[in-house]
């Protein structure tokens, strides 16, 4: 695979054999974000868990202190007073059967996060097969199945991100935009990593934080010394 001139120039700034501390890694991620748009900075963490086992799943959500820099469109499945609460809290879309039908019949996905009240999950389960693969299925562990609709929406709009280990035992999470600068990105990174550390399953054995890489949208990966966590 051939990389462009900017990518190759960025690679020359990085010592591939070295594990950087977080502050220096964030600095390098910003230096190597050479695209003309405001690149997203992402953190990838390889964990010492076997996601094939239910007792070694790592999943949760955390509100980043400076958000992600994205405008998040929130859909809420609710009825009655809870639907009114969702509208007042700033949800972008609120409904019940009509929204489920729209997703089923029109393949409509103009939203980023789904929230549902517990009584709606029987209906939402009908479209679980289409929401699940897109990471949109409401889940109590991520705080998106709740009666406290206002708090759920406020947290999401404030910069709440979900993390979930994939089949390769890796978590990928955006921690902000290049425009945030070093200080804000570093604070977001530390909050995220702390949440992942606290989510360590009791069944996980050996080294939990195996490796960690930070990168910009168009830049190369920069290895972080995960041992300090």
Secondary structure, DSSP 8 states (H G I E B T S, - for coil): ----HHHHHHHTT--TT--B-HHHHHHHHHHT--SSS--EEEEEEEES--TTSGGG--EEEEE-TT--S----EEEE--HHHHHHHHHHT-SEEESHHHHHHHHHH-----SEEEE-GGGHHHHGGGHHHHGGGT----GGGT-B-S-HHHHHHHHHHTEEEEE--TTSEEEEEEEEGGG-HHHHHHHHHHHHHHHHHT--TT--S-SEEEEEEEETTS--EEE-GGG-
